[in-house]
Amino acid sequence: MPSMYIRERVQDYARWRTVFDSLSETKKQRGFVSAKVFQDSADANEIIILETWNSLDEARAWAQSAEIREAMKNAGALPPPVILFLDNA
């Protein structure tokens, strides 16, 4: 399945995680399937997210939405994130 890789730094992981989790249902309505979240072992505010989507078009649309930009701001994400859109090889 298509995936989206996001690497970002956040001000406070707990604050970020609350916002991230609150978006799950909204994202599911837009083609989101699942996510794995990883933290750097030396710095809990450095995170990597690997999300699975129904299609790359849906993942791209979400990544470009005003809603996610506002959520990232509210969550304390420090721009710019690194985002890669991945397809099965």
N, C-alpha and C positions, 0 to 999 in steps of 0.2 A: 504494500500500500504506500501511497505517497506520504512523505514526511516533511516536517518543517523543523529545522535545527535553529535554536536561538541561544546565543550566549550573551549574557548581560551582567552588569554589576548593579547592585541595588543598595540603597542606604541602610535598610534593615530587613533581613530575610523574613521575619515573622510578619511584618506589615505587608511585604510584597506577597507572601503566600496567601494571606487572607483575601487579597484582591484577586489573585490568580485563581483560587478555588471558587470564588464567587462568580466567575465567568463561565464555568463549566457548562451549564445548561444553555446559555446563550450561544456558546460555541458549537454545542451539539446540534442546535437548530441550523447551523451554517455549514455542517459537514465535518465537524471535529469528531474523532473517534476515541482517542486516548492520549495520555501524556506520561512521560517519565521525567522527573525533575532530579537533577544532580547538583551537589554543592562541591566546591573545591575543598579538599580536606584541610587546607591551610587557611582558607578564608571563606566563611559561610555566606558572605554577601556576593560571592562570585558564583553565578549559577549557569547551568546548561539545561535547556529544556528540549526534549525530543518528542514532538507531537506527531500523531498519525491522523491523516485526513482522508476523506473519501476521494478527493481530487486535489491536484495542485492548484487548479483555478480557485477552489474554495479556500485553500490555505493562503494563497496570494491575496484574495479579496479580504480575508480577515486581517492579514498583516498590514494592509493598506487602509484599513477602516479608521474612521475618526474615533470610533468607540475604543479600539485598542490603544490608540495614542493617548486618549484621556485616562484610561485605566492605568497605563504605564506611568503617567504623571502622578496619579493618585497613589500608586503603589511605591513610589520612590525609586523607580528604575532610572539609572543614570545613562543618558544617551551617549553615543548611539549603540544600539544592540547590533550584534552580528547575526544576520538571518540568512540561512541557506534553505533552498527548496530542493528536496531530495526525491529521486524516483528510484525504483528498484533497478538494479543493474543485471 
